[in-house]
Amino acid sequence: MKQILYRLFEHQFLGRDEAREILQNMVSGKYTEAQIASLITVFLMRSISVEELSGFRDALLEMRVVTDLSEFDPIDIVGTGGDGKNTFNVSTAACFVVAGAGYKVAKHGNYGATSVSGASNVMEYHGVKFTTDIDKLKRSISETNMAYLHAPIFNPALKAVAGVRKSLGVRSFFNMLGPLVNPAMPKNQLLGVYNLPLLRLYSYSFQQIGNRFAVVHSLDGYDEISLTDSFKVISNQNEHIYSPEEIGFARNTEADLFGGDTVEQASTIFDHVLNGVATPQQNNCVLINAAFAIRVLCPEKTIAKCIEEAQDSLVSGKAKEKFRKFVELNS
């Protein structure tokens, strides 16, 4: 590992097979926590290459617990994290709005590494028990349109580095990998990223994989459609920059989306959204992310139609009911 670190410090890049082997070595305990932390730091100081990302992805997918949900043709809705904004659980709430609209979701998530509350935090707060049992996952997605895959129990590599990531408290290449290693390998994905280079990197990756996708980035740095600024979307069809106003929304402020200082506070906002008592700004942020997820699945639909479907799911209580049933089945 020492020689690898020296090479990386000299701005050299890893090959795909080399990156794959390094991640496998991490899992087998061949590196110390200090060495892993150093490796993570390298990729904060320079961009990761497509070859490096692909190699790390190869290793994680080889070691995953295989989970076949392809019969449901689900979508994953996720942000990379690492934007430093500490928003409430927007993508998780959007998952249940999409589920309430009648679409299947297989969300891959984890505890918060750079924010107070990740998807797994809010799930666990509500009593959800994580499982790799395929029959339980299939029942969940069949009856509630939603299955949740807690990353550490599906991939030992993510569990092996969880402590180092939490101790560092900064984004890492594992944030970048998470959206690419959903163990169900869904063919549909809405992904939010925290900068423009990643927007391009992921769009190339999804094109290679062959997914239907939309990669989104708010130009003021959010890894989701925040409506605090214009946002860029790259999909299979095209790429476009939208302003909140042109799709019918007022602009949010950073304070509007703040997730609080504890998991309990973030979970309360999440509940408020699904219960219909959140602020308009919180609702709108969830709705627009849900709408663009629906558009990944139904690219022939207009943005306005997708927003309408998401709004109906939330206002009618369908999203709330899907979440209630989901918690009942998964607790």
PEDASUL-V215633 format. One record per backbone hydrogen bond with DSSP energy under -0.5 kcal/mol. NH is the residue of the N-H (numbers start at 0). CO is the residue of the C=O. E is the energy in kcal/mol with one decimal. If there is no record, write none. Layout:
BEGIN
nh->NH co->CO e->E
nh->NH co->CO e->E
END
This chain:
BEGIN
nh->4 co->0 e->-2.7
nh->5 co->1 e->-2.3
nh->6 co->2 e->-2.2
nh->7 co->3 e->-2.4
nh->8 co->4 e->-2.7
nh->9 co->5 e->-1.2
nh->10 co->7 e->-1.8
nh->11 co->6 e->-2.2
nh->18 co->14 e->-2.6
nh->19 co->15 e->-2.1
nh->20 co->16 e->-2.2
nh->21 co->17 e->-2.2
nh->22 co->18 e->-2.0
nh->23 co->19 e->-1.8
nh->24 co->20 e->-2.2
nh->25 co->21 e->-1.8
nh->26 co->22 e->-1.7
nh->27 co->23 e->-1.6
nh->28 co->25 e->-1.3
nh->29 co->24 e->-2.3
nh->35 co->31 e->-2.3
nh->36 co->32 e->-2.6
nh->37 co->33 e->-2.0
nh->38 co->34 e->-2.3
nh->39 co->35 e->-2.5
nh->40 co->36 e->-2.1
nh->41 co->37 e->-1.8
nh->42 co->38 e->-1.2
nh->43 co->40 e->-1.5
nh->44 co->40 e->-1.2
nh->44 co->41 e->-0.7
nh->45 co->41 e->-0.9
nh->52 co->48 e->-2.6
nh->53 co->49 e->-2.5
nh->54 co->50 e->-2.2
nh->55 co->51 e->-2.4
nh->56 co->52 e->-2.4
nh->57 co->53 e->-2.5
nh->58 co->54 e->-1.9
nh->59 co->55 e->-2.1
nh->60 co->56 e->-2.6
nh->61 co->57 e->-2.0
nh->62 co->58 e->-1.4
nh->63 co->59 e->-0.5
nh->63 co->60 e->-0.6
nh->64 co->153 e->-2.4
nh->65 co->63 e->-0.8
nh->66 co->182 e->-1.2
nh->68 co->66 e->-0.9
nh->71 co->68 e->-2.0
nh->72 co->69 e->-1.1
nh->74 co->103 e->-1.8
nh->75 co->187 e->-1.7
nh->77 co->189 e->-2.3
nh->79 co->191 e->-2.3
nh->87 co->256 e->-1.5
nh->89 co->87 e->-2.4
nh->92 co->88 e->-2.1
nh->93 co->89 e->-2.6
nh->94 co->90 e->-1.7
nh->95 co->91 e->-1.2
nh->96 co->92 e->-1.6
nh->97 co->93 e->-2.6
nh->98 co->94 e->-2.4
nh->99 co->95 e->-2.4
nh->100 co->96 e->-1.2
nh->101 co->98 e->-1.6
nh->102 co->97 e->-1.9
nh->104 co->144 e->-2.3
nh->105 co->74 e->-2.1
nh->106 co->146 e->-2.1
nh->108 co->106 e->-0.5
nh->108 co->148 e->-2.1
nh->119 co->109 e->-2.1
nh->120 co->109 e->-0.5
nh->121 co->117 e->-1.8
nh->122 co->118 e->-2.1
nh->123 co->119 e->-2.6
nh->124 co->120 e->-2.3
nh->125 co->121 e->-1.1
nh->125 co->122 e->-0.6
nh->126 co->123 e->-1.9
nh->127 co->122 e->-2.2
nh->128 co->329 e->-3.6
nh->129 co->127 e->-0.5
nh->133 co->131 e->-0.6
nh->136 co->132 e->-2.3
nh->137 co->133 e->-2.6
nh->138 co->134 e->-2.1
nh->139 co->135 e->-2.4
nh->140 co->136 e->-2.5
nh->141 co->137 e->-2.1
nh->142 co->138 e->-2.6
nh->143 co->139 e->-2.6
nh->144 co->140 e->-0.9
nh->145 co->139 e->-0.9
nh->146 co->104 e->-2.1
nh->148 co->106 e->-3.2
nh->149 co->147 e->-0.6
nh->150 co->108 e->-3.3
nh->150 co->148 e->-0.6
nh->152 co->149 e->-1.2
nh->153 co->149 e->-0.8
nh->153 co->150 e->-1.2
nh->154 co->150 e->-1.6
nh->155 co->62 e->-0.5
nh->157 co->154 e->-0.7
nh->158 co->154 e->-1.4
nh->159 co->155 e->-2.4
nh->160 co->156 e->-1.1
nh->161 co->158 e->-0.9
nh->164 co->160 e->-2.4
nh->165 co->161 e->-2.3
nh->166 co->162 e->-2.4
nh->167 co->163 e->-2.5
nh->168 co->164 e->-2.4
nh->174 co->171 e->-1.2
nh->175 co->171 e->-1.0
nh->176 co->172 e->-1.8
nh->177 co->173 e->-2.2
nh->178 co->174 e->-0.6
nh->179 co->176 e->-2.1
nh->180 co->176 e->-0.8
nh->180 co->177 e->-1.2
nh->184 co->181 e->-2.4
nh->187 co->73 e->-0.7
nh->188 co->211 e->-1.8
nh->189 co->75 e->-2.7
nh->190 co->188 e->-0.5
nh->190 co->213 e->-2.5
nh->191 co->77 e->-2.3
nh->192 co->215 e->-2.6
nh->198 co->194 e->-1.3
nh->199 co->195 e->-1.8
nh->200 co->196 e->-2.3
nh->201 co->197 e->-2.9
nh->202 co->198 e->-1.6
nh->203 co->199 e->-2.1
nh->204 co->200 e->-2.0
nh->205 co->201 e->-3.1
nh->206 co->202 e->-1.8
nh->207 co->203 e->-2.1
nh->208 co->204 e->-2.3
nh->209 co->205 e->-2.2
nh->210 co->205 e->-1.7
nh->211 co->186 e->-3.1
nh->212 co->210 e->-0.5
nh->213 co->188 e->-1.8
nh->214 co->233 e->-2.9
nh->215 co->190 e->-3.1
nh->216 co->231 e->-1.8
nh->217 co->221 e->-1.6
nh->217 co->223 e->-0.5
nh->218 co->229 e->-2.6
nh->220 co->217 e->-2.5
nh->225 co->223 e->-1.1
nh->230 co->241 e->-2.6
nh->231 co->216 e->-2.9
nh->232 co->239 e->-2.7
nh->233 co->214 e->-2.4
nh->234 co->237 e->-3.0
nh->235 co->212 e->-1.0
nh->239 co->232 e->-2.3
nh->241 co->230 e->-2.9
nh->241 co->239 e->-0.5
nh->246 co->242 e->-0.8
nh->246 co->243 e->-0.9
nh->247 co->244 e->-1.5
nh->248 co->243 e->-2.6
nh->251 co->226 e->-2.6
nh->255 co->252 e->-0.5
nh->256 co->252 e->-0.7
nh->256 co->253 e->-1.0
nh->257 co->254 e->-0.8
nh->258 co->85 e->-3.1
nh->265 co->261 e->-2.1
nh->266 co->262 e->-2.8
nh->267 co->263 e->-1.9
nh->268 co->264 e->-1.8
nh->269 co->265 e->-2.1
nh->270 co->266 e->-2.5
nh->271 co->267 e->-2.5
nh->272 co->268 e->-2.3
nh->273 co->269 e->-1.9
nh->274 co->270 e->-2.4
nh->275 co->271 e->-0.5
nh->275 co->272 e->-1.2
nh->276 co->271 e->-2.5
nh->277 co->271 e->-1.1
nh->282 co->278 e->-2.5
nh->283 co->279 e->-2.8
nh->284 co->280 e->-1.8
nh->285 co->281 e->-1.8
nh->286 co->282 e->-2.9
nh->287 co->283 e->-2.4
nh->288 co->284 e->-1.4
nh->289 co->285 e->-2.4
nh->290 co->286 e->-2.6
nh->291 co->287 e->-1.9
nh->292 co->288 e->-1.5
nh->293 co->289 e->-2.3
nh->294 co->290 e->-1.9
nh->295 co->291 e->-1.2
nh->296 co->292 e->-1.4
nh->297 co->293 e->-2.2
nh->300 co->297 e->-2.2
nh->305 co->301 e->-2.1
nh->306 co->302 e->-2.5
nh->307 co->303 e->-2.1
nh->308 co->304 e->-2.2
nh->309 co->305 e->-2.2
nh->310 co->306 e->-2.7
nh->311 co->307 e->-2.3
nh->312 co->308 e->-2.0
nh->313 co->309 e->-1.9
nh->314 co->310 e->-3.1
nh->315 co->311 e->-2.2
nh->316 co->313 e->-0.7
nh->317 co->312 e->-0.6
nh->318 co->312 e->-2.4
nh->320 co->316 e->-2.4
nh->321 co->317 e->-2.3
nh->322 co->318 e->-2.1
nh->323 co->319 e->-2.5
nh->324 co->320 e->-2.5
nh->325 co->321 e->-2.3
nh->326 co->322 e->-2.7
nh->327 co->323 e->-2.0
nh->328 co->324 e->-2.3
nh->329 co->325 e->-1.8
nh->330 co->326 e->-0.8
END
